[in-house]
Amino acid sequence: MKRPTFLEGVGLALAASLSGAILFSALAPVVGHSTILKLLIAGLGLTYTLYLLRRSGQRLGRVVTLSAWLLSSAIIWLLDPPLTLYLLLHIGLIWLIRSLYFYSSLFSALADLGLSGLGLAAASWALLQTGSLLLGIWCFFLLQALFCAIPSEMKKRPGPGAAGDETGDRFQQAEQAAETALRRLSSIH
């Protein structure tokens, strides 16, 4: 299966922001604001996790991953951390699942962690500036749609002395010559 596209992510962001805002407006008078926000965070996190698992090319481990997400989410709910920590833990779960299913290098996973942090910062800014939950959710998931631009395998650029570097090649040649000379000396004595 192909990797998710940016347009899919935009559609998901639109659906998440509309459904989140509508559910919050409808349920906030009945349930407390903190409780409904935690339920929305968990529900949107579960929906996004299911989307990621569905769009992932890997078949193995989906049931275990979903079970682990549900168990982690239940533990987070029972521990009842402050809302900010609750949100951070759920964003961490999303990042972990994306890292496991879509990336094969540490640098790609770290770039995705940065994207998650940027999404949280944009959502916080939008929420503080406008007071609109719809725009906060929209900004977060819109930035999450950019994860499709992160290559699955990102390698660190070679520094000085690495392969392909003239200085590094000369150093390796000198090292090999020294090792050969040491072998000769040790075999003579």
C-alpha positions as CSV (number, residue, x, y, z in Angstrom):
1,M,0.0,0.0,0.0
2,K,1.3,3.5,-0.8
3,R,2.2,5.9,1.9
4,P,-0.4,8.5,2.9
5,T,-0.5,11.7,0.9
6,F,-0.6,15.2,2.0
7,L,-4.2,15.6,0.6
8,E,-5.4,12.7,2.6
9,G,-3.9,14.4,5.7
10,V,-5.7,17.6,4.9
11,G,-9.0,15.7,4.5
12,L,-8.3,14.0,7.8
13,A,-7.5,17.3,9.5
14,L,-10.7,18.8,8.2
15,A,-12.8,15.8,9.4
16,A,-11.0,15.8,12.8
17,S,-11.4,19.5,13.4
18,L,-15.1,19.6,12.4
19,S,-16.0,16.5,14.4
20,G,-14.0,17.6,17.4
21,A,-15.5,21.0,17.5
22,I,-19.1,19.7,17.0
23,L,-18.7,17.0,19.7
24,F,-17.2,19.5,22.1
25,S,-20.0,22.0,21.5
26,A,-22.6,19.3,21.9
27,L,-21.2,17.6,25.0
28,A,-19.5,20.4,26.9
29,P,-22.8,21.5,28.6
30,V,-23.5,17.9,29.7
31,V,-20.0,16.8,30.7
32,G,-17.2,18.9,32.3
33,H,-14.9,20.7,29.9
34,S,-11.8,18.8,31.1
35,T,-13.5,15.4,30.8
36,I,-14.8,16.2,27.3
37,L,-11.4,17.5,26.2
38,K,-9.7,14.3,27.4
39,L,-12.3,12.2,25.7
40,L,-11.8,14.2,22.4
41,I,-8.0,13.8,22.7
42,A,-8.3,10.0,23.2
43,G,-11.0,9.7,20.5
44,L,-9.1,11.7,17.9
45,G,-5.9,9.8,18.8
46,L,-7.6,6.5,18.3
47,T,-9.0,7.6,15.0
48,Y,-5.7,8.8,13.8
49,T,-4.0,5.6,15.0
50,L,-6.5,3.5,13.1
51,Y,-5.9,5.6,10.0
52,L,-2.1,5.1,10.4
53,L,-2.5,1.4,10.8
54,R,-4.8,1.2,7.8
55,R,-2.4,3.2,5.6
56,S,0.7,1.4,6.7
57,G,2.2,-1.2,4.4
58,Q,3.0,-3.5,7.2
59,R,0.5,-6.2,8.2
60,L,2.3,-7.7,11.2
61,G,1.7,-6.3,14.6
62,R,-1.4,-4.2,14.0
63,V,-3.5,-6.0,16.6
64,V,-0.7,-5.8,19.1
65,T,-0.1,-2.1,18.3
66,L,-3.8,-1.3,18.7
67,S,-4.0,-3.3,21.9
68,A,-0.9,-1.5,23.3
69,W,-2.4,1.9,22.3
70,L,-5.7,1.1,24.0
71,L,-3.9,-0.2,27.1
72,S,-1.6,2.9,27.2
73,S,-4.6,5.2,26.7
74,A,-6.5,3.5,29.5
75,I,-3.5,3.8,31.9
76,I,-3.2,7.5,31.0
77,W,-6.9,8.0,31.7
78,L,-6.7,6.2,35.0
79,L,-3.6,8.2,36.1
80,D,-5.5,11.3,35.4
81,P,-2.6,13.6,34.6
82,P,-3.1,17.4,34.0
83,L,-4.6,18.1,30.6
84,T,-1.3,19.3,29.1
85,L,0.5,16.1,30.1
86,Y,-2.4,14.1,28.9
87,L,-2.2,15.7,25.5
88,L,1.6,15.2,25.4
89,L,1.3,11.5,26.2
90,H,-1.2,11.0,23.4
91,I,0.9,12.9,20.9
92,G,3.8,10.7,22.0
93,L,1.8,7.6,21.3
94,I,1.0,8.9,17.8
95,W,4.6,9.7,17.2
96,L,5.7,6.2,18.4
97,I,3.2,4.5,16.1
98,R,4.3,6.6,13.1
99,S,7.9,5.9,13.9
100,L,7.4,2.2,14.1
101,Y,5.3,1.8,11.0
102,F,6.6,4.5,8.6
103,Y,10.3,5.0,9.3
104,S,13.4,2.8,9.2
105,S,15.9,5.3,10.5
106,L,16.4,7.2,13.7
107,F,16.8,10.5,11.9
108,S,13.4,10.1,10.2
109,A,11.8,9.4,13.6
110,L,13.5,12.4,15.2
111,A,12.3,14.6,12.3
112,D,8.8,13.3,12.9
113,L,9.1,14.1,16.6
114,G,10.0,17.6,15.6
115,L,7.0,17.7,13.4
116,S,4.8,16.6,16.3
117,G,6.2,19.3,18.5
118,L,5.7,21.9,15.8
119,G,2.1,20.7,15.4
120,L,1.5,21.1,19.1
121,A,3.0,24.5,19.1
122,A,0.8,25.6,16.1
123,A,-2.3,24.2,17.8
124,S,-1.5,25.9,21.0
125,W,-0.9,29.2,19.3
126,A,-4.1,29.0,17.3
127,L,-6.1,28.0,20.4
128,L,-4.7,30.9,22.4
129,Q,-5.1,33.5,19.6
130,T,-8.6,32.6,18.5
131,G,-10.1,30.5,21.4
132,S,-11.4,28.2,18.7
133,L,-11.0,24.4,19.3
134,L,-11.8,23.9,15.7
135,L,-8.7,25.9,14.6
136,G,-6.5,24.3,17.2
137,I,-7.3,20.8,16.0
138,W,-7.1,21.9,12.4
139,C,-3.6,23.3,12.9
140,F,-2.3,20.3,14.7
141,F,-3.6,17.7,12.2
142,L,-2.7,19.9,9.2
143,L,0.9,19.9,10.3
144,Q,0.7,16.2,11.0
145,A,-0.2,15.7,7.3
146,L,3.3,16.8,6.4
147,F,4.7,13.6,7.8
148,C,4.3,12.1,4.4
149,A,7.2,14.4,3.2
150,I,9.7,12.8,5.7
151,P,11.6,10.1,3.9
152,S,11.3,6.7,5.5
153,E,15.1,6.4,5.7
154,M,17.0,9.6,6.3
155,K,20.8,9.3,6.8
156,K,23.1,11.7,8.5
157,R,25.3,13.6,6.1
158,P,28.9,12.3,6.0
159,G,31.3,14.6,7.8
160,P,35.0,15.1,7.2
161,G,36.9,11.9,7.0
162,A,33.8,9.9,5.7
163,A,33.7,7.7,2.6
164,G,33.9,9.8,-0.5
165,D,36.0,12.4,1.1
166,E,39.5,12.7,-0.3
167,T,41.1,13.3,3.1
168,G,39.2,10.3,4.5
169,D,40.3,8.1,1.6
170,R,44.0,9.0,2.2
171,F,43.6,8.4,5.9
172,Q,42.1,5.0,5.3
173,Q,44.9,4.1,2.9
174,A,47.5,5.2,5.4
175,E,45.7,3.2,8.2
176,Q,45.7,0.1,6.0
177,A,49.4,0.6,5.2
178,A,50.2,0.9,8.9
179,E,48.3,-2.2,9.7
180,T,50.0,-4.2,7.0
181,A,53.4,-3.0,8.3
182,L,52.5,-4.0,11.8
183,R,51.5,-7.4,10.6
184,R,54.8,-7.9,8.8
185,L,56.8,-6.8,11.9
186,S,54.9,-9.1,14.2
187,S,55.3,-12.1,11.8
188,I,59.1,-11.5,11.5
189,H,59.7,-11.6,15.3
